[in-house]
Amino acid sequence: MKKKIIFINIVILILVGCASKKLIFDENNKGEILQISKTTETKKPIQLKQTKQKLKGIYKEDKEVKKFIKSMVKNHNFKYNDLIHIFSLVEFQQKALDKILGKKRVKKPLTAKIKKPKKKRIRYGSWDRYRKIFISQKRVGMGVDYWLKHKDYLDKAYEVYGVPPEYILGILGVETIFGNYLGDYPVFDTLSTLTFSPNRRSKFFRNELEKFLIMVKDEKLDIDKIVGSYAGAIGLGQFMPSNYKIFAVDFNEDGVVDLWNPEDAIGSVANYFKKHNWKKDKMVTVRAKYKGTRFRKLKTGYKKTYSQKWLKRRHKITPREKLKDSKRVRLIKLSKGNFDELWMSSRNFYVITRYNHSAYYAMVVHQLGQEIKDEYLRQKK
Ligand SMILES: [Ca+2]
């Protein structure tokens, strides 16, 4: 069943002075256009009598859904019956819920037989496996093509926000393979499922659902057509709906903020970085030297910072090339099959983790970006 709906008042259609020429559909009216054009001479508003509809479908008896609908009507000016209609048609997204609940089968690491320290489990080789998922010759090539195709807007993003093309491409490449994998979960059904089924993040999803509905209303989107990730992330850069209002920009200035449009997506990702305090022309991360093959001396990760001087003096940890402008650095450990790579990272590295709270994530964005950049420069020669 289709949920054809446009969040516009269908109770009272005020014809005179109506600024919008939009055709207005009523969901009970099998496709017939109730419509109305600006030029209509009628002076009196037409009143379509409408009774309060009842919730049907899987949420028929759900008090939380009813409460949510009431709050959306009260706080965000939604029409009660519009919401009743769409919530009556929600299809439960079991697969998305399973993923959120962690029911996904976790594969054992390939090198599971290696003896591990008792308390802290180190998954040897985990970086190799992670990297392989996101970085391939093919993806690098697609990144170069994307750069050539959208050079103007990538340059503009660098100018306006100070974020170089390779980092924007790193994000778009990791998130959606440059728009080739946008997810296939119906976002409204998915966010409803994750909000109204017991799970520890249901509050988070409730907020996302709220922001999603506001976005659909404001941008006049077709709620039925919006697909995304199992957590409800949307568009080329996989923004969560709550990020949309704060970070998405109309970068090509066509009057619409469209997260599926490459130009707007490029600007929005760059704006996201900038708003998280990205510093123009500052380094992100460099390889570091340390003694040994496995690094267990100090706590690693994007949260903890150390003074470069102290690392050198106390532990003989030094960057392979100078990490400029960063007195304090983060140590990032990449666990490979036979040894640990150690990297020193700046504040800008931390900014990338604001996109996804993981050091491996930020590193893979960095490395994919660098490979794309190298290949791009090689081809330009
Ligand atoms: Ca736009």
Residues whose N, C-alpha, C, O or C-beta is under 5 A from the ligand:
A	BS01	CA	D250 F251 N252 E253 D254 G255 V256 V257 D258 D264
